[in-house]
């Protein structure tokens, strides 16, 4: 529970550019792949912020690894 709160606060402080850099690292620099994953989440979950989509894609990639 404490970890979840810490993690949520940590993610809120990260900028979009930091999130984007993390995502690019996870997809080994393949920016087109990263953008496709973001686009897919935007279709599945419309109406969220860019940071939310970046965080969701990163979370899903880390979870499936």
PQR file with spaces between the fields and no chain letter, atoms N, CA, C, O and H, PARSE charges and radii, in Angstrom:
ATOM       1  N    UNK     1       0.825   -1.195    0.000 -0.4000 1.5000
ATOM       2  CA   UNK     1       0.000    0.000    0.000 -0.0000 2.0000
ATOM       3  C    UNK     1       0.866    1.254    0.000  0.5500 1.7000
ATOM       4  O    UNK     1       0.621    2.181   -0.773 -0.5500 1.4000
ATOM       5  N    UNK     2       1.878    1.286    0.867 -0.4000 1.5000
ATOM       6  CA   UNK     2       2.770    2.449    0.921 -0.0000 2.0000
ATOM       7  C    UNK     2       3.528    2.575   -0.389  0.5500 1.7000
ATOM       8  O    UNK     2       3.716    3.680   -0.899 -0.5500 1.4000
ATOM       9  H    UNK     2       2.077    0.534    1.495  0.4000 1.0000
ATOM      10  N    UNK     3       3.970    1.427   -0.942 -0.4000 1.5000
ATOM      11  CA   UNK     3       4.682    1.464   -2.208 -0.0000 2.0000
ATOM      12  C    UNK     3       3.807    2.043   -3.306  0.5500 1.7000
ATOM      13  O    UNK     3       4.276    2.853   -4.106 -0.5500 1.4000
ATOM      14  H    UNK     3       3.817    0.530   -0.527  0.4000 1.0000
ATOM      15  N    UNK     4       2.541    1.641   -3.357 -0.4000 1.5000
ATOM      16  CA   UNK     4       1.633    2.154   -4.381 -0.0000 2.0000
ATOM      17  C    UNK     4       1.507    3.667   -4.304  0.5500 1.7000
ATOM      18  O    UNK     4       1.511    4.343   -5.333 -0.5500 1.4000
ATOM      19  H    UNK     4       2.160    0.983   -2.707  0.4000 1.0000
ATOM      20  N    UNK     5       1.395    4.204   -3.096 -0.4000 1.5000
ATOM      21  CA   UNK     5       1.286    5.649   -2.917 -0.0000 2.0000
ATOM      22  C    UNK     5       2.582    6.334   -3.351  0.5500 1.7000
ATOM      23  O    UNK     5       2.557    7.363   -4.025 -0.5500 1.4000
ATOM      24  H    UNK     5       1.391    3.655   -2.261  0.4000 1.0000
ATOM      25  N    UNK     6       3.723    5.744   -2.950 -0.4000 1.5000
ATOM      26  CA   UNK     6       5.010    6.306   -3.342 -0.0000 2.0000
ATOM      27  C    UNK     6       5.156    6.291   -4.865  0.5500 1.7000
ATOM      28  O    UNK     6       5.568    7.285   -5.463 -0.5500 1.4000
ATOM      29  H    UNK     6       3.743    4.907   -2.402  0.4000 1.0000
ATOM      30  N    UNK     7       4.818    5.170   -5.482 -0.4000 1.5000
ATOM      31  CA   UNK     7       4.964    5.035   -6.921 -0.0000 2.0000
ATOM      32  C    UNK     7       4.074    6.032   -7.660  0.5500 1.7000
ATOM      33  O    UNK     7       4.499    6.632   -8.647 -0.5500 1.4000
ATOM      34  H    UNK     7       4.483    4.363   -4.996  0.4000 1.0000
ATOM      35  N    UNK     8       2.870    6.204   -7.195 -0.4000 1.5000
ATOM      36  CA   UNK     8       1.947    7.153   -7.821 -0.0000 2.0000
ATOM      37  C    UNK     8       2.502    8.570   -7.727  0.5500 1.7000
ATOM      38  O    UNK     8       2.460    9.316   -8.705 -0.5500 1.4000
ATOM      39  H    UNK     8       2.526    5.716   -6.393  0.4000 1.0000
ATOM      40  N    UNK     9       3.016    8.943   -6.575 -0.4000 1.5000
ATOM      41  CA   UNK     9       3.612   10.273   -6.417 -0.0000 2.0000
ATOM      42  C    UNK     9       4.850   10.429   -7.287  0.5500 1.7000
ATOM      43  O    UNK     9       5.073   11.483   -7.883 -0.5500 1.4000
ATOM      44  H    UNK     9       3.050    8.337   -5.780  0.4000 1.0000
ATOM      45  N    UNK    10       5.641    9.386   -7.354 -0.4000 1.5000
ATOM      46  CA   UNK    10       6.839    9.409   -8.189 -0.0000 2.0000
ATOM      47  C    UNK    10       6.483    9.642   -9.653  0.5500 1.7000
ATOM      48  O    UNK    10       7.107   10.466  -10.321 -0.5500 1.4000
ATOM      49  H    UNK    10       5.460    8.530   -6.870  0.4000 1.0000
ATOM      50  N    UNK    11       5.495    8.927  -10.147 -0.4000 1.5000
ATOM      51  CA   UNK    11       5.098    9.048  -11.547 -0.0000 2.0000
ATOM      52  C    UNK    11       4.516   10.422  -11.849  0.5500 1.7000
ATOM      53  O    UNK    11       4.714   10.945  -12.946 -0.5500 1.4000
ATOM      54  H    UNK    11       4.988    8.257   -9.604  0.4000 1.0000
ATOM      55  N    UNK    12       3.811   11.009  -10.905 -0.4000 1.5000
ATOM      56  CA   UNK    12       3.219   12.323  -11.127 -0.0000 2.0000
ATOM      57  C    UNK    12       4.287   13.403  -11.283  0.5500 1.7000
ATOM      58  O    UNK    12       4.058   14.415  -11.946 -0.5500 1.4000
ATOM      59  H    UNK    12       3.651   10.584  -10.015  0.4000 1.0000
ATOM      60  N    UNK    13       5.446   13.191  -10.678 -0.4000 1.5000
ATOM      61  CA   UNK    13       6.497   14.200  -10.755 -0.0000 2.0000
ATOM      62  C    UNK    13       7.326   14.097  -12.026  0.5500 1.7000
ATOM      63  O    UNK    13       8.048   15.031  -12.375 -0.5500 1.4000
ATOM      64  H    UNK    13       5.633   12.370  -10.139  0.4000 1.0000
ATOM      65  N    UNK    14       7.229   12.991  -12.705 -0.4000 1.5000
ATOM      66  CA   UNK    14       7.997   12.836  -13.939 -0.0000 2.0000
ATOM      67  C    UNK    14       7.362   13.667  -15.056  0.5500 1.7000
ATOM      68  O    UNK    14       6.140   13.781  -15.147 -0.5500 1.4000
ATOM      69  H    UNK    14       6.642   12.232  -12.421  0.4000 1.0000
ATOM      70  N    UNK    15       8.202   14.232  -15.886 -0.4000 1.5000
ATOM      71  CA   UNK    15       7.698   14.996  -17.016 -0.0000 2.0000
ATOM      72  C    UNK    15       7.392   14.067  -18.183  0.5500 1.7000
ATOM      73  O    UNK    15       7.809   12.909  -18.209 -0.5500 1.4000
ATOM      74  H    UNK    15       9.195   14.140  -15.812  0.4000 1.0000
ATOM      75  N    UNK    16       6.661   14.601  -19.135 -0.4000 1.5000
ATOM      76  CA   UNK    16       6.353   13.793  -20.321 -0.0000 2.0000
ATOM      77  C    UNK    16       7.629   13.380  -21.037  0.5500 1.7000
ATOM      78  O    UNK    16       7.717   12.257  -21.534 -0.5500 1.4000
ATOM      79  H    UNK    16       6.322   15.541  -19.114  0.4000 1.0000
ATOM      80  N    UNK    17       8.612   14.257  -21.099 -0.4000 1.5000
ATOM      81  CA   UNK    17       9.851   13.909  -21.807 -0.0000 2.0000
ATOM      82  C    UNK    17      10.587   12.775  -21.093  0.5500 1.7000
ATOM      83  O    UNK    17      11.196   11.925  -21.742 -0.5500 1.4000
ATOM      84  H    UNK    17       8.541   15.169  -20.696  0.4000 1.0000
ATOM      85  N    UNK    18      10.532   12.760  -19.771 -0.4000 1.5000
ATOM      86  CA   UNK    18      11.148   11.659  -19.027 -0.0000 2.0000
ATOM      87  C    UNK    18      10.395   10.361  -19.289  0.5500 1.7000
ATOM      88  O    UNK    18      11.005    9.308  -19.471 -0.5500 1.4000
ATOM      89  H    UNK    18      10.037   13.451  -19.244  0.4000 1.0000
ATOM      90  N    UNK    19       9.070   10.441  -19.308 -0.4000 1.5000
ATOM      91  CA   UNK    19       8.272    9.250  -19.590 -0.0000 2.0000
ATOM      92  C    UNK    19       8.537    8.751  -21.005  0.5500 1.7000
ATOM      93  O    UNK    19       8.667    7.550  -21.238 -0.5500 1.4000
ATOM      94  H    UNK    19       8.574   11.297  -19.160  0.4000 1.0000
ATOM      95  N    UNK    20       8.615    9.682  -21.940 -0.4000 1.5000
ATOM      96  CA   UNK    20       8.875    9.310  -23.331 -0.0000 2.0000
ATOM      97  C    UNK    20      10.249    8.645  -23.447  0.5500 1.7000
ATOM      98  O    UNK    20      10.393    7.645  -24.150 -0.5500 1.4000
ATOM      99  H    UNK    20       8.509   10.658  -21.751  0.4000 1.0000
ATOM     100  N    UNK    21      11.242    9.185  -22.773 -0.4000 1.5000
ATOM     101  CA   UNK    21      12.589    8.598  -22.788 -0.0000 2.0000
ATOM     102  C    UNK    21      12.574    7.186  -22.212  0.5500 1.7000
ATOM     103  O    UNK    21      13.226    6.285  -22.739 -0.5500 1.4000
ATOM     104  H    UNK    21      11.125    9.998  -22.202  0.4000 1.0000
ATOM     105  N    UNK    22      11.832    7.002  -21.136 -0.4000 1.5000
ATOM     106  CA   UNK    22      11.720    5.672  -20.539 -0.0000 2.0000
ATOM     107  C    UNK    22      11.052    4.696  -21.502  0.5500 1.7000
ATOM     108  O    UNK    22      11.484    3.552  -21.641 -0.5500 1.4000
ATOM     109  H    UNK    22      11.302    7.735  -20.707  0.4000 1.0000
ATOM     110  N    UNK    23       9.994    5.161  -22.164 -0.4000 1.5000
ATOM     111  CA   UNK    23       9.305    4.311  -23.129 -0.0000 2.0000
ATOM     112  C    UNK    23      10.224    3.934  -24.287  0.5500 1.7000
ATOM     113  O    UNK    23      10.263    2.773  -24.694 -0.5500 1.4000
ATOM     114  H    UNK    23       9.644    6.090  -22.051  0.4000 1.0000
ATOM     115  N    UNK    24      10.966    4.909  -24.820 -0.4000 1.5000
ATOM     116  CA   UNK    24      11.894    4.616  -25.920 -0.0000 2.0000
ATOM     117  C    UNK    24      12.944    3.593  -25.500  0.5500 1.7000
ATOM     118  O    UNK    24      13.327    2.730  -26.289 -0.5500 1.4000
ATOM     119  H    UNK    24      10.934    5.852  -24.489  0.4000 1.0000
ATOM     120  N    UNK    25      13.399    3.689  -24.277 -0.4000 1.5000
ATOM     121  CA   UNK    25      14.373    2.715  -23.786 -0.0000 2.0000
ATOM     122  C    UNK    25      13.760    1.317  -23.739  0.5500 1.7000
ATOM     123  O    UNK    25      14.417    0.334  -24.079 -0.5500 1.4000
ATOM     124  H    UNK    25      13.088    4.390  -23.635  0.4000 1.0000
ATOM     125  N    UNK    26      12.505    1.233  -23.319 -0.4000 1.5000
ATOM     126  CA   UNK    26      11.838   -0.070  -23.227 -0.0000 2.0000
ATOM     127  C    UNK    26      11.607   -0.714  -24.594  0.5500 1.7000
ATOM     128  O    UNK    26      11.594   -1.939  -24.714 -0.5500 1.4000
ATOM     129  H    UNK    26      11.970    2.031  -23.042  0.4000 1.0000
ATOM     130  N    UNK    27      11.426    0.117  -25.622 -0.4000 1.5000
ATOM     131  CA   UNK    27      11.203   -0.430  -26.975 -0.0000 2.0000
ATOM     132  C    UNK    27      12.477   -0.344  -27.810  0.5500 1.7000
ATOM     133  O    UNK    27      12.433   -0.413  -29.039 -0.5500 1.4000
ATOM     134  H    UNK    27      11.437    1.112  -25.524  0.4000 1.0000
ATOM     135  N    UNK    28      13.621   -0.191  -27.123 -0.4000 1.5000
ATOM     136  CA   UNK    28      14.939   -0.196  -27.757 -0.0000 2.0000
ATOM     137  C    UNK    28      15.073    0.870  -28.839  0.5500 1.7000
ATOM     138  O    UNK    28      15.645    0.624  -29.901 -0.5500 1.4000
ATOM     139  H    UNK    28      13.657   -0.135  -26.125  0.4000 1.0000
ATOM     140  N    UNK    29      14.541    2.053  -28.557 -0.4000 1.5000
ATOM     141  CA   UNK    29      14.687    3.183  -29.459 -0.0000 2.0000
ATOM     142  C    UNK    29      13.766    3.189  -30.659  0.5500 1.7000
ATOM     143  O    UNK    29      13.891    4.061  -31.520 -0.5500 1.4000
ATOM     144  H    UNK    29      14.077    2.254  -27.695  0.4000 1.0000
ATOM     145  N    UNK    30      12.859    2.260  -30.743 -0.4000 1.5000
ATOM     146  CA   UNK    30      11.946    2.175  -31.883 -0.0000 2.0000
ATOM     147  C    UNK    30      10.767    3.119  -31.651  0.5500 1.7000
ATOM     148  O    UNK    30       9.745    2.738  -31.080 -0.5500 1.4000
ATOM     149  H    UNK    30      12.758    1.552  -30.044  0.4000 1.0000
ATOM     150  N    UNK    31      10.938    4.362  -32.110 -0.4000 1.5000
ATOM     151  CA   UNK    31       9.936    5.393  -31.854 -0.0000 2.0000
ATOM     152  C    UNK    31       8.604    5.091  -32.532  0.5500 1.7000
ATOM     153  O    UNK    31       7.546    5.434  -32.006 -0.5500 1.4000
ATOM     154  H    UNK    31      11.768    4.672  -32.574  0.4000 1.0000
ATOM     155  N    UNK    32       8.655    4.450  -33.699 -0.4000 1.5000
ATOM     156  CA   UNK    32       7.406    4.112  -34.379 -0.0000 2.0000
ATOM     157  C    UNK    32       6.610    3.083  -33.575  0.5500 1.7000
ATOM     158  O    UNK    32       5.383    3.154  -33.521 -0.5500 1.4000
ATOM     159  H    UNK    32       9.515    4.172  -34.126  0.4000 1.0000
ATOM     160  N    UNK    33       7.291    2.146  -32.962 -0.4000 1.5000
ATOM     161  CA   UNK    33       6.626    1.159  -32.109 -0.0000 2.0000
ATOM     162  C    UNK    33       6.017    1.832  -30.893  0.5500 1.7000
ATOM     163  O    UNK    33       4.884    1.538  -30.511 -0.5500 1.4000
ATOM     164  H    UNK    33       8.288    2.088  -33.006  0.4000 1.0000
ATOM     165  N    UNK    34       6.777    2.739  -30.284 -0.4000 1.5000
ATOM     166  CA   UNK    34       6.277    3.465  -29.119 -0.0000 2.0000
ATOM     167  C    UNK    34       5.014    4.242  -29.474  0.5500 1.7000
ATOM     168  O    UNK    34       4.042    4.232  -28.719 -0.5500 1.4000
ATOM     169  H    UNK    34       7.697    2.977  -30.594  0.4000 1.0000
ATOM     170  N    UNK    35       5.027    4.911  -30.616 -0.4000 1.5000
ATOM     171  CA   UNK    35       3.869    5.706  -31.011 -0.0000 2.0000
ATOM     172  C    UNK    35       2.662    4.824  -31.310  0.5500 1.7000
ATOM     173  O    UNK    35       1.533    5.192  -30.985 -0.5500 1.4000
ATOM     174  H    UNK    35       5.817    4.919  -31.230  0.4000 1.0000
ATOM     175  N    UNK    36       2.886    3.670  -31.922 -0.4000 1.5000
ATOM     176  CA   UNK    36       1.770    2.741  -32.179 -0.0000 2.0000
ATOM     177  C    UNK    36       1.140    2.271  -30.875  0.5500 1.7000
ATOM     178  O    UNK    36      -0.082    2.157  -30.780 -0.5500 1.4000
ATOM     179  H    UNK    36       3.803    3.371  -32.186  0.4000 1.0000
ATOM     180  N    UNK    37       1.965    2.000  -29.872 -0.4000 1.5000
ATOM     181  CA   UNK    37       1.438    1.570  -28.576 -0.0000 2.0000
ATOM     182  C    UNK    37       0.623    2.682  -27.925  0.5500 1.7000
ATOM     183  O    UNK    37      -0.427    2.424  -27.338 -0.5500 1.4000
ATOM     184  H    UNK    37       2.958    2.093  -29.948  0.4000 1.0000
ATOM     185  N    UNK    38       1.105    3.911  -28.028 -0.4000 1.5000
ATOM     186  CA   UNK    38       0.374    5.060  -27.484 -0.0000 2.0000
ATOM     187  C    UNK    38      -0.948    5.231  -28.225  0.5500 1.7000
ATOM     188  O    UNK    38      -1.994    5.417  -27.603 -0.5500 1.4000
ATOM     189  H    UNK    38       1.959    4.120  -28.505  0.4000 1.0000
ATOM     190  N    UNK    39      -0.899    5.167  -29.546 -0.4000 1.5000
ATOM     191  CA   UNK    39      -2.115    5.315  -30.352 -0.0000 2.0000
ATOM     192  C    UNK    39      -3.153    4.255  -30.002  0.5500 1.7000
ATOM     193  O    UNK    39      -4.348    4.544  -29.937 -0.5500 1.4000
ATOM     194  H    UNK    39      -0.049    5.016  -30.051  0.4000 1.0000
ATOM     195  N    UNK    40      -2.698    3.037  -29.778 -0.4000 1.5000
ATOM     196  CA   UNK    40      -3.607    1.951  -29.416 -0.0000 2.0000
ATOM     197  C    UNK    40      -4.300    2.238  -28.087  0.5500 1.7000
ATOM     198  O    UNK    40      -5.503    2.015  -27.952 -0.5500 1.4000
ATOM     199  H    UNK    40      -1.727    2.802  -29.830  0.4000 1.0000
ATOM     200  N    UNK    41      -3.548    2.728  -27.113 -0.4000 1.5000
ATOM     201  CA   UNK    41      -4.155    3.060  -25.825 -0.0000 2.0000
ATOM     202  C    UNK    41      -5.119    4.239  -25.946  0.5500 1.7000
ATOM     203  O    UNK    41      -6.121    4.295  -25.233 -0.5500 1.4000
ATOM     204  H    UNK    41      -2.571    2.909  -27.223  0.4000 1.0000
ATOM     205  N    UNK    42      -4.824    5.178  -26.840 -0.4000 1.5000
ATOM     206  CA   UNK    42      -5.734    6.311  -27.041 -0.0000 2.0000
ATOM     207  C    UNK    42      -7.059    5.851  -27.616  0.5500 1.7000
ATOM     208  O    UNK    42      -8.100    6.433  -27.312 -0.5500 1.4000
ATOM     209  H    UNK    42      -4.010    5.132  -27.419  0.4000 1.0000
ATOM     210  N    UNK    43      -7.038    4.825  -28.434 -0.4000 1.5000
ATOM     211  CA   UNK    43      -8.279    4.265  -28.983 -0.0000 2.0000
ATOM     212  C    UNK    43      -9.037    3.500  -27.895  0.5500 1.7000
ATOM     213  O    UNK    43     -10.258    3.607  -27.781 -0.5500 1.4000
ATOM     214  H    UNK    43      -6.193    4.351  -28.681  0.4000 1.0000
ATOM     215  N    UNK    44      -8.293    2.730  -27.103 -0.4000 1.5000
ATOM     216  CA   UNK    44      -8.927    1.924  -26.047 -0.0000 2.0000
ATOM     217  C    UNK    44      -9.466    2.768  -24.900  0.5500 1.7000
ATOM     218  O    UNK    44     -10.509    2.449  -24.330 -0.5500 1.4000
ATOM     219  H    UNK    44      -7.301    2.643  -27.196  0.4000 1.0000
ATOM     220  N    UNK    45      -8.763    3.842  -24.561 -0.4000 1.5000
ATOM     221  CA   UNK    45      -9.109    4.666  -23.394 -0.0000 2.0000
ATOM     222  C    UNK    45      -9.091    6.147  -23.777  0.5500 1.7000
ATOM     223  O    UNK    45      -8.163    6.861  -23.398 -0.5500 1.4000
ATOM     224  H    UNK    45      -7.915    4.101  -25.024  0.4000 1.0000
ATOM     225  N    UNK    46     -10.077    6.616  -24.508 -0.4000 1.5000
ATOM     226  CA   UNK    46     -10.066    8.020  -24.954 -0.0000 2.0000
ATOM     227  C    UNK    46     -10.259    9.000  -23.790  0.5500 1.7000
ATOM     228  O    UNK    46     -10.863    8.678  -22.767 -0.5500 1.4000
ATOM     229  H    UNK    46     -10.830    6.035  -24.816  0.4000 1.0000
ATOM     230  N    UNK    47      -9.720   10.209  -23.989 -0.4000 1.5000
ATOM     231  CA   UNK    47      -9.974   11.287  -23.051 -0.0000 2.0000
ATOM     232  C    UNK    47      -8.959   11.488  -21.947  0.5500 1.7000
ATOM     233  O    UNK    47      -9.201   12.292  -21.047 -0.5500 1.4000
ATOM     234  H    UNK    47      -9.229   10.471  -24.820  0.4000 1.0000
ATOM     235  N    UNK    48      -7.833   10.793  -21.977 -0.4000 1.5000
ATOM     236  CA   UNK    48      -6.818   10.944  -20.944 -0.0000 2.0000
ATOM     237  C    UNK    48      -5.694   11.860  -21.430  0.5500 1.7000
ATOM     238  O    UNK    48      -5.634   12.222  -22.605 -0.5500 1.4000
ATOM     239  H    UNK    48      -7.637   10.140  -22.709  0.4000 1.0000
ATOM     240  N    UNK    49      -4.814   12.222  -20.511 -0.4000 1.5000
ATOM     241  CA   UNK    49      -3.680   13.080  -20.862 -0.0000 2.0000
ATOM     242  C    UNK    49      -2.577   12.263  -21.522  0.5500 1.7000
ATOM     243  O    UNK    49      -2.549   11.035  -21.435 -0.5500 1.4000
ATOM     244  H    UNK    49      -4.863   11.928  -19.557  0.4000 1.0000
ATOM     245  N    UNK    50      -1.678   12.969  -22.176 -0.4000 1.5000
ATOM     246  CA   UNK    50      -0.543   12.305  -22.814 -0.0000 2.0000
ATOM     247  C    UNK    50       0.291   11.543  -21.786  0.5500 1.7000
ATOM     248  O    UNK    50       0.742   10.426  -22.040 -0.5500 1.4000
ATOM     249  H    UNK    50      -1.700   13.966  -22.246  0.4000 1.0000
ATOM     250  N    UNK    51       0.486   12.156  -20.638 -0.4000 1.5000
ATOM     251  CA   UNK    51       1.256   11.492  -19.574 -0.0000 2.0000
ATOM     252  C    UNK    51       0.591   10.191  -19.142  0.5500 1.7000
ATOM     253  O    UNK    51       1.270    9.203  -18.862 -0.5500 1.4000
ATOM     254  H    UNK    51       0.120   13.063  -20.432  0.4000 1.0000
ATOM     255  N    UNK    52      -0.723   10.194  -19.091 -0.4000 1.5000
ATOM     256  CA   UNK    52      -1.451    8.990  -18.693 -0.0000 2.0000
ATOM     257  C    UNK    52      -1.189    7.866  -19.684  0.5500 1.7000
ATOM     258  O    UNK    52      -0.933    6.728  -19.291 -0.5500 1.4000
ATOM     259  H    UNK    52      -1.275   10.997  -19.319  0.4000 1.0000
ATOM     260  N    UNK    53      -1.254    8.194  -20.989 -0.4000 1.5000
ATOM     261  CA   UNK    53      -1.015    7.173  -22.012 -0.0000 2.0000
ATOM     262  C    UNK    53       0.410    6.654  -21.948  0.5500 1.7000
ATOM     263  O    UNK    53       0.642    5.449  -22.055 -0.5500 1.4000
ATOM     264  H    UNK    53      -1.462    9.119  -21.308  0.4000 1.0000
ATOM     265  N    UNK    54       1.364    7.558  -21.775 -0.4000 1.5000
ATOM     266  CA   UNK    54       2.758    7.131  -21.663 -0.0000 2.0000
ATOM     267  C    UNK    54       2.934    6.206  -20.462  0.5500 1.7000
ATOM     268  O    UNK    54       3.564    5.154  -20.570 -0.5500 1.4000
ATOM     269  H    UNK    54       1.176    8.536  -21.688  0.4000 1.0000
ATOM     270  N    UNK    55       2.389    6.591  -19.346 -0.4000 1.5000
ATOM     271  CA   UNK    55       2.510    5.785  -18.138 -0.0000 2.0000
ATOM     272  C    UNK    55       1.843    4.428  -18.313  0.5500 1.7000
ATOM     273  O    UNK    55       2.374    3.416  -17.856 -0.5500 1.4000
ATOM     274  H    UNK    55       1.877    7.445  -19.258  0.4000 1.0000
ATOM     275  N    UNK    56       0.697    4.393  -18.962 -0.4000 1.5000
ATOM     276  CA   UNK    56      -0.032    3.134  -19.187 -0.0000 2.0000
ATOM     277  C    UNK    56       0.771    2.190  -20.061  0.5500 1.7000
ATOM     278  O    UNK    56       0.864    0.999  -19.767 -0.5500 1.4000
ATOM     279  H    UNK    56       0.266    5.215  -19.333  0.4000 1.0000
ATOM     280  N    UNK    57       1.348    2.707  -21.127 -0.4000 1.5000
ATOM     281  CA   UNK    57       2.142    1.864  -22.029 -0.0000 2.0000
ATOM     282  C    UNK    57       3.374    1.337  -21.296  0.5500 1.7000
ATOM     283  O    UNK    57       3.705    0.158  -21.414 -0.5500 1.4000
ATOM     284  H    UNK    57       1.273    3.675  -21.366  0.4000 1.0000
ATOM     285  N    UNK    58       4.049    2.193  -20.546 -0.4000 1.5000
ATOM     286  CA   UNK    58       5.224    1.767  -19.786 -0.0000 2.0000
ATOM     287  C    UNK    58       4.839    0.699  -18.776  0.5500 1.7000
ATOM     288  O    UNK    58       5.521   -0.318  -18.647 -0.5500 1.4000
ATOM     289  H    UNK    58       3.780    3.151  -20.450  0.4000 1.0000
ATOM     290  N    UNK    59       3.751    0.929  -18.064 -0.4000 1.5000
ATOM     291  CA   UNK    59       3.286   -0.041  -17.074 -0.0000 2.0000
ATOM     292  C    UNK    59       3.005   -1.395  -17.730  0.5500 1.7000
ATOM     293  O    UNK    59       3.426   -2.434  -17.224 -0.5500 1.4000
ATOM     294  H    UNK    59       3.197    1.755  -18.168  0.4000 1.0000
ATOM     295  N    UNK    60       2.300   -1.376  -18.847 -0.4000 1.5000
ATOM     296  CA   UNK    60       1.962   -2.626  -19.535 -0.0000 2.0000
ATOM     297  C    UNK    60       3.208   -3.358  -20.029  0.5500 1.7000
ATOM     298  O    UNK    60       3.287   -4.583  -19.934 -0.5500 1.4000
ATOM     299  H    UNK    60       1.958   -0.531  -19.258  0.4000 1.0000
ATOM     300  N    UNK    61       4.175   -2.616  -20.552 -0.4000 1.5000
ATOM     301  CA   UNK    61       5.408   -3.248  -21.032 -0.0000 2.0000
ATOM     302  C    UNK    61       6.187   -3.867  -19.874  0.5500 1.7000
ATOM     303  O    UNK    61       6.698   -4.981  -19.993 -0.5500 1.4000
ATOM     304  H    UNK    61       4.111   -1.621  -20.629  0.4000 1.0000
ATOM     305  N    UNK    62       6.276   -3.166  -18.784 -0.4000 1.5000
ATOM     306  CA   UNK    62       7.004   -3.686  -17.618 -0.0000 2.0000
ATOM     307  C    UNK    62       6.281   -4.907  -17.019  0.5500 1.7000
ATOM     308  O    UNK    62       6.927   -5.857  -16.576 -0.5500 1.4000
ATOM     309  H    UNK    62       5.861   -2.261  -18.688  0.4000 1.0000
ATOM     310  N    UNK    63       4.979   -4.875  -17.011 -0.4000 1.5000
ATOM     311  CA   UNK    63       4.200   -5.970  -16.456 -0.0000 2.0000
ATOM     312  C    UNK    63       4.362   -7.230  -17.295  0.5500 1.7000
ATOM     313  O    UNK    63       4.410   -8.333  -16.751 -0.5500 1.4000
ATOM     314  H    UNK    63       4.455   -4.103  -17.371  0.4000 1.0000
ATOM     315  N    UNK    64       4.447   -7.079  -18.603 -0.4000 1.5000
ATOM     316  CA   UNK    64       4.519   -8.242  -19.475 -0.0000 2.0000
ATOM     317  C    UNK    64       5.943   -8.780  -19.619  0.5500 1.7000
ATOM     318  O    UNK    64       6.147   -9.860  -20.174 -0.5500 1.4000
ATOM     319  H    UNK    64       4.408   -6.182  -19.044  0.4000 1.0000
ATOM     320  N    UNK    65       6.909   -8.041  -19.129 -0.4000 1.5000
ATOM     321  CA   UNK    65       8.317   -8.482  -19.263 -0.0000 2.0000
ATOM     322  C    UNK    65       8.658   -9.570  -18.282  0.5500 1.7000
ATOM     323  O    UNK    65       9.792  -10.049  -18.262 -0.5500 1.4000
ATOM     324  H    UNK    65       6.743   -7.164  -18.679  0.4000 1.0000
